[in-house]
Amino acid sequence: MKRPTIPDLAEAAGVSVSTVNRIINGAENVRESTRESVLRTAEEIGFYGLGAMTQSVMAQRKTYHLGVLLQQSGRTFYDELGKAIRSAAEMHPNCRIKLTLEFVSNLSPENVAQQIISLGERCESIAVVAAQHPIVANAIDTVLDNGVPVAALIGPLSARGNVSFVGLDNWKIGRTAAWAFDKMVRNPGKIGILVGNHRFRNQEMNESGFRSYMREYNPNFTLLEPQATYESAAAARDIVEQMLRDHPDLCGLFISGGGITGAIGALRDNPRRDDFVAVGYELFDVTRSALADGTLTMLIAHPMEAFAREAIATMIKSKDLGPGAGAQRVALGFDIFTPENI
C-alpha cells in the first residue's frame, strides 16, 4: 500500500497542506500544540516523511536546563533513581531537556550546600535530595534568590523561600507499616526503628505516622527510640544485633531508611521470634531476596518511573510559572510488596 503523503496527513490531522509544510520546514509561526498534534497523527498513520517531521518538531520544542542532585551513587536506590530520571528526561514528549545529574558522596551539610549552589549556577531549575539543616536551607535560599526554583525529592525541605516537593505521603507510610505489625505479630512486644538520619524529614514523618497508628489501635506494643544508621550498612547491622541481644522480646523491626542491607544481614544471622515482622524500604535485588526467604515481611517502595516523571514535570512547571507561583507539591502513591507479589 502507498504510504500516506502530505495531503493525507493534512486531512487526517484536520489542518491545511500549507500547515504541514510549515511544520516540516521548521517554521516558527505554528503553534506548539498544532505541531505536536500533527506529529502524533503522522506517527499514527505512518506518514512517509515522519523522520524529517520529528526532527523539525524536536528542533522547535522549548529547551530546559534541569539539574538533579542525588545522594551516593554506590547505593542501589539512588543509582536506579538516577537512571529513571535520565530516562524521563530523554522521553519527555513536549520539550527538550538538557539534564545535569550529579551524585554527592560527602553528605556533610557544608558539602551538600556547596553542591546545591553549584548546580543552581549551571541550571535553570533544580531538584535535590538532602537532609534538613540550616546550612542547606541557606544554600537553597541563595539559589532561589538567583531566580532558580528548587524542588526537594524524597524528603521535604524548608527554607525562607518556597521549596517544591515530590515524594510520598510519609505519615501514611508510617501508619501502613504499623498496620502490618498490628495485624501480623501474634504477641505484642518491642519494635525497633531504624532511620538513616534524624534530619531526613521523610523518615521523621514515617516514625510519626507509625507511632500515631499504634497509639490509636494497639498501645500494647512498645516502640523503642529510633536509632540512626547514617546510611551505613555496617552501622545498621551493629544496631540490629545489639537490639536482638538487649531485647529478647523484640517482635519486629521497622527499617524506615538507611542501611537496610546491614539490617537484613543481622536478621539472617541472629535468632528471633517465630512471629517476628520486619518492614523495610525499596525493592531491589537484596530486599527482593530477603522478602523471598522470609527475612523481610513487607516492603514499601517508591513507584520509580512515576516518581521520575513527576520530578521532571515539577522542575519544568516551577520554571514556567516563575517565583510568584509558590511551591508545587506532588505526593505519589507508594507500592507495597510481600513475598507473594514480588
Secondary structure as the mmCIF struct_conf table of DSSP 4:
data_model
#
loop_
_struct_conf.conf_type_id
_struct_conf.id
_struct_conf.beg_label_comp_id
_struct_conf.beg_label_asym_id
_struct_conf.beg_label_seq_id
_struct_conf.end_label_comp_id
_struct_conf.end_label_asym_id
_struct_conf.end_label_seq_id
HELX_LH_PP_P HELX_LH_PP_P1 LYS A 2 PRO A 4
HELX_RH_AL_P HELX_RH_AL_P1 ILE A 6 ALA A 13
TURN_TY1_P TURN_TY1_P1 GLY A 14 GLY A 14
BEND BEND1 VAL A 15 VAL A 15
HELX_RH_AL_P HELX_RH_AL_P2 VAL A 17 ILE A 24
TURN_TY1_P TURN_TY1_P2 ASN A 25 GLY A 26
BEND BEND2 GLU A 28 VAL A 30
HELX_RH_AL_P HELX_RH_AL_P3 GLU A 32 ILE A 45
TURN_TY1_P TURN_TY1_P3 GLY A 46 GLY A 46
TURN_TY1_P TURN_TY1_P4 TYR A 48 GLY A 49
HELX_RH_AL_P HELX_RH_AL_P4 LEU A 50 GLN A 60
BEND BEND3 ARG A 61 ARG A 61
STRN STRN1 THR A 63 LEU A 70
BEND BEND4 GLN A 71 GLN A 71
TURN_TY1_P TURN_TY1_P5 SER A 73 GLY A 74
BEND BEND5 ARG A 75 ARG A 75
HELX_RH_AL_P HELX_RH_AL_P5 THR A 76 GLU A 90
TURN_TY1_P TURN_TY1_P6 MET A 91 MET A 91
BEND BEND6 PRO A 93 CYS A 95
STRN STRN2 ARG A 96 PHE A 103
BEND BEND7 SER A 105 SER A 105
HELX_RH_AL_P HELX_RH_AL_P6 PRO A 109 ARG A 122
BEND BEND8 GLU A 124 GLU A 124
STRN STRN3 SER A 125 VAL A 128
HELX_RH_AL_P HELX_RH_AL_P7 PRO A 134 ASP A 145
TURN_TY1_P TURN_TY1_P7 ASN A 146 GLY A 147
STRN STRN4 VAL A 150 LEU A 153
BEND BEND9 ILE A 154 GLY A 155
BEND BEND10 ARG A 160 GLY A 161
STRN STRN5 SER A 164 LEU A 168
HELX_RH_AL_P HELX_RH_AL_P8 ASN A 170 MET A 184
BEND BEND11 ARG A 186 ASN A 187
STRN STRN6 LYS A 190 VAL A 195
BEND BEND12 GLY A 196 GLY A 196
TURN_TY1_P TURN_TY1_P8 HIS A 198 ARG A 199
HELX_RH_AL_P HELX_RH_AL_P9 ARG A 201 TYR A 217
TURN_TY1_P TURN_TY1_P9 PRO A 219 ASN A 220
BEND BEND13 PHE A 221 PHE A 221
STRN STRN7 THR A 222 LEU A 223
HELX_LH_PP_P HELX_LH_PP_P2 LEU A 224 PRO A 226
STRN STRN8 GLN A 227 ALA A 228
TURN_TY1_P TURN_TY1_P10 TYR A 230 GLU A 231
HELX_RH_AL_P HELX_RH_AL_P10 ALA A 233 ASP A 246
TURN_TY1_P TURN_TY1_P11 PRO A 248 ASP A 249
STRN STRN9 LEU A 250 ILE A 255
BEND BEND14 GLY A 257 GLY A 258
HELX_RH_AL_P HELX_RH_AL_P11 ILE A 260 ASP A 269
BEND BEND15 ASN A 270 ASN A 270
TURN_TY1_P TURN_TY1_P12 ASP A 274 ASP A 275
STRN STRN10 VAL A 277 TYR A 281
BEND BEND16 PHE A 284 PHE A 284
HELX_RH_AL_P HELX_RH_AL_P12 ASP A 285 ALA A 292
TURN_TY1_P TURN_TY1_P13 ASP A 293 GLY A 294
BEND BEND17 THR A 295 THR A 295
BEND BEND18 THR A 297 THR A 297
STRN STRN11 MET A 298 ALA A 301
HELX_RH_AL_P HELX_RH_AL_P13 MET A 304 LEU A 321
HELX_RH_3T_P HELX_RH_3T_P1 PRO A 323 ALA A 325
STRN STRN12 ARG A 329 LEU A 332
STRN STRN13 ASP A 335 PHE A 337
TURN_TY1_P TURN_TY1_P14 PRO A 339 ASN A 341
#
